């Protein structure tokens, strides 16, 4: 069973992820192809932080180092996984591919520097990250999420 500290931490991570995605969307809508490097760097940093935050919830299930990973929060893994796939509208293979893409981006470009893979050719999309975080939140805080109709942007 998740502790209050874990639930509070998870809420903070979901909020930070949501804010990064919302701000990145707003910047892209205001200027889809910014000429100034400052705005490009800011959008890249928002992507990087969103990926880092998502990986805290869905990356590696190390019980000691990733106490917010969904497998360390929710007792019934099969039920959570089934609900997550239904919420996202994707199957296990699609989820696995998305998970691998997010983890690879984090591992090779954000958390570590892989000298053999310096050029990023594919940036991860954040819609599935946001939607999976909304599902996580709805399960971790069921009364709040249901009362608001899962009103997190997405």
C-alpha positions as CSV (number, residue, x, y, z in Angstrom):
1,X,0.0,0.0,0.0
2,X,1.2,3.5,-0.8
3,X,2.2,5.8,2.0
4,X,1.0,9.4,2.3
5,X,4.5,10.5,1.4
6,X,4.4,8.5,-1.8
7,X,1.0,9.8,-2.8
8,X,2.1,13.4,-2.1
9,X,5.2,12.9,-4.1
10,X,3.3,11.3,-7.0
11,X,0.9,14.3,-7.0
12,X,3.9,16.7,-7.2
13,X,5.3,14.7,-10.1
14,X,2.0,14.6,-12.0
15,X,1.6,18.3,-11.5
16,X,5.1,19.1,-12.7
17,X,4.7,16.8,-15.8
18,X,1.3,18.4,-16.6
19,X,2.8,22.0,-16.3
20,X,5.7,21.1,-18.5
21,X,3.4,19.7,-21.2
22,X,1.0,22.6,-21.0
23,X,3.7,25.2,-21.2
24,X,5.4,23.4,-24.1
25,X,2.0,23.3,-25.9
26,X,1.4,27.0,-25.3
27,X,4.9,27.9,-26.6
28,X,4.5,25.7,-29.7
29,X,1.0,27.2,-30.4
30,X,2.4,30.8,-30.0
31,X,5.4,30.2,-32.2
32,X,5.6,26.7,-33.9
33,X,9.1,27.4,-35.3
34,X,10.8,29.9,-33.1
35,X,13.8,31.8,-34.6
36,X,15.4,32.7,-31.3
37,X,17.5,29.9,-29.8
38,X,16.2,30.8,-26.3
39,X,12.7,29.6,-27.1
40,X,14.1,26.4,-28.7
41,X,16.2,25.7,-25.6
42,X,13.2,26.3,-23.4
43,X,11.0,24.0,-25.3
44,X,13.7,21.3,-25.3
45,X,14.1,21.7,-21.5
46,X,10.4,21.3,-21.0
47,X,10.4,18.1,-23.0
48,X,13.4,16.8,-21.0
49,X,11.8,17.5,-17.7
50,X,8.5,16.0,-18.8
51,X,10.3,12.8,-19.8
52,X,12.2,12.7,-16.5
53,X,9.0,13.2,-14.5
54,X,7.2,10.5,-16.5
55,X,10.0,8.1,-15.9
56,X,9.6,8.6,-12.1
57,X,6.1,7.2,-12.5
58,X,6.6,4.6,-15.3
59,X,10.3,4.1,-15.9
60,X,12.1,1.6,-13.8
61,X,10.4,-0.3,-10.9
62,X,13.4,-0.2,-8.6
63,X,11.7,-0.3,-5.2
64,X,14.5,1.6,-3.4
65,X,15.3,4.2,-6.0
66,X,11.9,4.8,-7.7
67,X,9.4,4.7,-4.9
68,X,6.8,6.5,-7.1
69,X,6.9,3.9,-9.9
70,X,3.4,2.5,-10.4
71,X,4.4,-1.0,-9.5
72,X,5.5,0.3,-6.1
73,X,2.3,2.2,-5.5
74,X,-0.5,0.0,-6.7
75,X,-0.9,-3.5,-5.2
76,X,-2.8,-5.1,-8.2
77,X,-0.4,-4.8,-11.1
78,X,-2.6,-6.6,-13.5
79,X,-5.6,-4.4,-12.8
80,X,-3.6,-1.2,-13.1
81,X,-2.0,-2.4,-16.4
82,X,-5.4,-3.4,-17.8
83,X,-6.9,0.0,-16.8
84,X,-3.9,1.9,-18.2
85,X,-4.1,0.2,-21.6
86,X,-7.8,0.8,-21.8
87,X,-7.4,4.5,-20.8
88,X,-4.7,5.0,-23.4
89,X,-6.4,2.9,-26.1
90,X,-3.3,0.9,-26.7
91,X,-2.2,-2.6,-26.2
92,X,0.8,-4.1,-24.5
93,X,3.1,-4.0,-27.5
94,X,2.3,-0.3,-28.3
95,X,2.9,0.5,-24.6
96,X,6.2,-1.4,-24.6
97,X,7.3,0.5,-27.7
98,X,6.3,3.9,-26.1
99,X,8.0,3.0,-22.8
100,X,11.2,2.0,-24.6
101,X,11.2,5.3,-26.6
102,X,10.7,7.4,-23.4
103,X,13.4,5.4,-21.5
104,X,15.9,5.5,-24.3
105,X,15.4,9.3,-24.7
106,X,15.9,9.8,-21.0
107,X,18.9,7.4,-20.8
108,X,20.7,8.6,-23.9
109,X,20.0,12.3,-24.0
110,X,18.7,13.6,-20.6
111,X,20.0,11.6,-17.6
112,X,23.2,10.4,-19.3
113,X,25.2,11.3,-22.4
114,X,25.6,8.4,-24.8
115,X,28.5,9.5,-27.0
116,X,27.5,6.9,-29.6
117,X,24.0,8.5,-30.0
118,X,24.4,12.3,-29.8
119,X,22.0,13.2,-32.6
120,X,18.4,13.0,-31.6
121,X,16.3,12.0,-34.6
122,X,13.1,11.3,-32.8
123,X,11.7,13.2,-29.9
124,X,9.1,11.4,-27.8
125,X,5.5,12.6,-28.1
126,X,4.0,13.7,-24.8
127,X,0.3,12.9,-25.3
128,X,0.6,9.4,-24.1
129,X,2.9,10.5,-21.2
130,X,0.2,13.0,-20.1
131,X,-2.6,10.6,-20.5
132,X,-0.8,7.8,-18.6
133,X,0.0,10.3,-15.8
134,X,-3.7,11.3,-15.6
135,X,-4.6,7.6,-15.2
136,X,-2.0,7.2,-12.5
137,X,-3.4,10.2,-10.7
138,X,-7.0,9.0,-11.0
139,X,-6.0,5.7,-9.4
140,X,-3.8,7.3,-6.7
141,X,-6.4,10.0,-5.8
142,X,-9.7,8.4,-6.8
143,X,-12.0,10.8,-5.1
144,X,-10.4,13.9,-6.4
145,X,-10.0,12.6,-9.9
146,X,-13.5,11.3,-10.3
147,X,-15.0,14.3,-8.6
148,X,-13.4,16.5,-11.2
149,X,-14.0,14.1,-14.1
150,X,-10.3,13.6,-14.7
151,X,-10.1,17.2,-15.5
152,X,-6.4,17.4,-16.0
153,X,-5.6,18.8,-19.4
154,X,-4.9,16.3,-22.0
